[in-house]
Amino acid sequence: MSTESGETSKGPKNSEKHNQDSPSGVSSHRTTKKDKERVIYPRNARVMSQRNPVIGGTPITEELAAELRQVVFGCSVSAPKHEWLRTGLVFRDSDQELGYGLKSPRNGTRGLLSVVQGHIIKHLLFEKRGKDQHPRPDMMLKPSRIRQIEALWTAIADILWRIGEKSKCSVVLPQDLVHVPHSHKYLQDGITEKLNIFEFTDLEDLQIFIKRHIYIFEDDPGPGALLVLYSAILTRGTHKVKTDMDNEKAFLMAGAEEGSHCIVTLLLTGRATPYLHNGVVYVGDEDHYAMPQFGILSRSEVGFLVWDECPDGKVEESRQPGSRLKTPSLPVWVSLCAGHYGVLFNTNRELLRNYHAERRFDLHYYTCGGSHSLLTVDTRYNEDEVCGKQAGREDFSTAPPLEKLIHTKWEDAHVRWTGQAPVA
């Protein structure tokens, strides 16, 4: 399955340069230096690039196709979940409200899409801005179609590059040719058996390649979500992903309606660990050797907050993220609240670095189902009785689930919103 990394990674870049320098359809026109330097913008902002054909790469083998299906779905001889073959990375209209948001029905892709959404928001709010971009946060959350596409390919590239430890990564894209036939080891799904694998050792080459083929990830219906997941698994390595899950029978789609949090940890931290605590914890008893449970080994740019409830009404402490996920380097969190994925974020880069900024602040809550709420969080409960527990509520057991989620990060904070309580 190996590919010559240098050749593969340089190919897309050289191709793009060739396409830019070559006139099309005007054979008698002499190309001058001035013509080459001229930038032509599309009349229709929605038509951002040609649908460049997928050329090159290493065809997937039957062994690898079966292994990918087993790691993701637990079996290679039965049909995978249909939504993964038909869920692309699709933005809401750029000229409408929530134009920064991806959209999807509630299904098993929601966890993955929420991670991509978190990185899109990170790019729109906190990446270096050009002269043509508005400095006001509310305007940055109203991206043009050009900015939407830029944020999407940047988010995908950032996620994969981090998983590859900023030194290498793999991207899979489908072609028309079927590489793996039906067999007793593998049942075709229409996508996996058509994949070609591209390997990169340079971030710029990776970005150019994804940008060139971003339409494949955006197709609706299309396999965009599955292509991101497959690329992440191959970048990490199928064997390492299995080791990360710490259970030889585990697979990424197990157990959760909107996706396992192992997918979230893979895309956020580069490791598909089920353990959310900081560092390594050794677990054992007097009859067994202590075995290591590898949690979160470093702080990431986008965090992860989790709230769920056990049957007895108590929070399941073993699933609570440690400080490396609760306090990321930027104020953006993927959230898993009572089984529903979403994204929480604040527009102030300094929120988690400045004690005064964290005393009273706003949080946006967005889900790919289209839910959006603006919440005000006040942590000054020790300074003013009014800012403590809400009147008439001696404990937070009756609080809405999203408020309980926020309390996992800001304990006893007073949370306000206008209208009805936000839905997860």
Order of alpha helices (4+ residues) and beta strands (2+ residues): alpha-alpha-beta-alpha-beta-beta-alpha-alpha-alpha-beta-beta-alpha-alpha-alpha-alpha-alpha-beta-beta-beta-alpha-beta-beta-beta-beta-alpha-beta
